[in-house]
Amino acid sequence: MPTTASTVTITSGGYSAEVSTRGGQLLRLTSQGEDIVVPAERGDGAFPGVIMAPWPIRVAKAKYTYEGTEYHLTANEEETGAALHGLLYNTELRVQFQRQAEVHLAGKIEPTEGYPFPVEIVVIYRVAADLGLSTTLMARYTPESEDDAGTAPFGAGFHPYFTAAGAPLKECRLRLPATTVTHTKPNGKVIDRQTVSGDFDFTSGPLLAGRTIDNAYTDLPENGWTAELVHGPSGLMVRLIADTPWVQVYTGEKLDRAGVAVEPITCPPNAFNTGEDLVHLSPGEWFRVGYSVEAIRL
């Protein structure tokens, strides 16, 4: 029978992941006892390990228009007036299935005035020696009546902060194959996009020393891409594999640069207003997105 718990730990192949039932947040991930994501307890207010849905990053001015109707969200980022990181992170899920190396969480994003679209959610975490941690988010729109059977706007993303066992970020290199970077206003409104260059270019794996980044990147390989955080002195690499068309990179100033957030996202910031790469959930049809992360000793 399904059970509920505030936290669940899964282990296999030298990996251990601790997950919260609140939004499916990844609280901790270790490989051979070494942290490869910044533990959530170190990042209060910085959303470490949360799953962002039904929108990732920000909705500017906490309002949007969808199919001719204007909606107003809660502005949960006071300094910008934006709606930040969606609703799932504050939604309680239940444990649907669990074994030593795997857990399935399930629940629903309940309709609100600002987002009146009930969305069923399943989050699956697995760990294995040859895989590391894999994370899958599944979502489907479940309107209560046929009168509501249009589509629901949706976007999603993941917010892990990667660390090479706590090594200083200035000693680490980040490789990311994205060739376009966007620049936004503080509230998330995209104001331009450029070919990567200078401090914004991670294609050759430069050191993170002296770089302050909080930008969305795109023009990634269509068949999947990898991002690699490498700490040369220790020979530890943390590799993320994803296939989303976008990724947000943030150098973690809110948690004193304890790690770098490499966030696979299905759409850019403020997509609820621009419509760019926005998913339109049809009733009953599942949408899936995910990523995996592994530790490699060089």
Secondary structure, 3 states (H helix, E strand, C coil): CCECCCEEEEEECCEEEEEECECCCEEEEEECCEECECCHHHCCCCCCCCEEECCCCEEHHHEEEECCEEEECCCCECCCCEEECECHHHCECEEEEEECCEEEEEEEECCCCCCCCCEEEEEEEEEECCCEEEEEEEEEECCCCHHHCCCEEECCEECCEECCCCCCHHHEEEECCCCEEEEECCCCCEEEEEECCHHHCCCCCCECCCCCCEEEEECCCCCCEEEEEEECCCCEEEEEEECCCEEEEECCHHHCCCCEEEEEECCCCCHHHHCCCCEEECECCCEEEEEEEEEEEC
